[in-house]
Amino acid sequence: MTETVRFAADENFHADIVRGVLRRRPSTSIVRVQDTDIRGGTDPIVLEWAAREGRIVLTHDARTMTRYAYDRVRRGSHMPGIIEVRRSVQKSRAIADILLIAECSLPGEWEGQVIYLPL
């Protein structure tokens, strides 16, 4: 079995998008931060956990999450990637773009990068 990219949806990420991704591709590995032991954690804690878990973070927070992600990259710390989805993006478009990334990417491909959706 081929390894696939794995995602972590931060606590403020739209649940309808997560559900839509899983409805269209149930095998997608996506964990909601609020369902983990780091629930309520700060952005740096979420990024550290995502790095340990090898998960790309899905977020709507371009202001702080991406800043902390770039700080990790500057320090040389592992940062599997961030996908920042603008709140104005239609949910169906966000779902399609996340699925495209999931289906066409290799684990580690987005290391140290911040991707903005829509693609």
C-alpha positions as CSV (number, residue, x, y, z in Angstrom):
1,M,0.0,0.0,0.0
2,T,1.3,3.4,-0.9
3,E,1.8,6.0,1.8
4,T,-0.6,9.0,1.6
5,V,-0.5,12.5,2.9
6,R,-2.1,13.0,6.2
7,F,-4.0,16.1,7.4
8,A,-4.8,17.8,10.7
9,A,-7.7,20.3,10.8
10,D,-7.1,23.0,13.3
11,E,-9.9,23.8,15.8
12,N,-11.4,26.6,13.8
13,F,-11.4,24.8,10.5
14,H,-14.8,24.5,8.9
15,A,-16.3,21.1,9.9
16,D,-18.4,20.9,6.7
17,I,-15.1,20.9,4.7
18,V,-13.7,18.0,6.7
19,R,-17.0,16.1,6.4
20,G,-17.1,16.8,2.6
21,V,-13.5,15.5,2.2
22,L,-14.3,12.3,4.1
23,R,-17.6,11.8,2.3
24,R,-15.9,11.9,-1.1
25,R,-12.8,10.0,-0.1
26,P,-13.3,8.1,3.2
27,S,-9.8,6.8,3.2
28,T,-8.3,10.3,3.7
29,S,-6.4,10.6,6.9
30,I,-7.7,13.7,8.5
31,V,-7.8,14.4,12.3
32,R,-9.5,17.3,13.9
33,V,-7.3,18.9,16.6
34,Q,-10.3,19.2,18.9
35,D,-10.5,15.4,18.9
36,T,-6.9,15.0,20.2
37,D,-5.2,15.6,23.6
38,I,-3.9,19.0,22.4
39,R,-7.5,20.4,22.1
40,G,-7.4,24.1,23.0
41,G,-3.6,24.3,22.3
42,T,-1.9,27.3,20.9
43,D,-0.8,27.4,17.3
44,P,2.8,26.5,18.2
45,I,1.6,23.5,20.1
46,V,-0.6,22.4,17.2
47,L,2.3,22.8,14.7
48,E,4.6,20.8,17.0
49,W,2.0,18.0,17.3
50,A,1.4,18.0,13.5
51,A,5.2,17.8,12.9
52,R,5.4,14.8,15.3
53,E,2.4,13.2,13.5
54,G,3.6,14.1,10.0
55,R,0.3,15.9,9.3
56,I,-0.3,18.9,7.0
57,V,-2.3,21.5,8.9
58,L,-5.6,22.7,7.4
59,T,-6.4,26.2,8.7
60,H,-8.4,29.4,7.9
61,D,-5.9,31.3,10.1
62,A,-3.5,33.1,7.7
63,R,-2.6,35.7,10.3
64,T,-1.0,33.6,13.1
65,M,-0.8,29.9,12.1
66,T,1.2,30.7,9.0
67,R,3.5,33.1,10.9
68,Y,4.3,30.3,13.4
69,A,4.8,27.9,10.6
70,Y,7.3,30.2,8.9
71,D,9.1,30.6,12.3
72,R,9.5,26.8,12.5
73,V,11.0,26.7,9.0
74,R,13.4,29.6,9.9
75,R,14.5,27.6,13.0
76,G,15.1,24.5,10.9
77,S,12.3,22.6,12.7
78,H,10.2,20.0,10.9
79,M,7.0,21.6,9.4
80,P,5.0,19.1,7.2
81,G,3.0,22.0,5.6
82,I,0.1,24.3,6.0
83,I,-2.9,24.6,3.7
84,E,-4.6,27.9,4.4
85,V,-8.1,28.0,3.0
86,R,-9.7,31.4,2.7
87,R,-13.1,31.6,4.4
88,S,-14.5,33.1,1.2
89,V,-13.7,30.0,-0.8
90,Q,-16.8,27.9,-1.6
91,K,-16.8,24.7,0.5
92,S,-17.1,22.5,-2.6
93,R,-14.0,24.2,-4.1
94,A,-12.0,23.7,-0.9
95,I,-13.0,20.1,-0.7
96,A,-12.0,19.5,-4.3
97,D,-8.6,21.2,-3.9
98,I,-7.8,19.3,-0.7
99,L,-8.7,16.0,-2.4
100,L,-6.5,17.0,-5.3
101,I,-3.6,17.6,-3.0
102,A,-4.3,14.3,-1.1
103,E,-4.5,12.2,-4.3
104,C,-1.6,13.8,-6.2
105,S,1.0,14.4,-3.5
106,L,3.5,12.3,-1.8
107,P,4.2,12.3,1.9
108,G,6.8,15.0,2.7
109,E,6.2,16.9,-0.6
110,W,4.8,20.0,1.2
111,E,7.5,20.1,3.9
112,G,8.2,23.7,4.9
113,Q,5.5,25.1,2.6
114,V,2.4,27.2,3.1
115,I,-0.2,26.6,0.4
116,Y,-3.1,29.0,-0.2
117,L,-6.5,27.7,-1.5
118,P,-8.1,28.0,-3.9
119,L,-5.2,26.5,-6.0
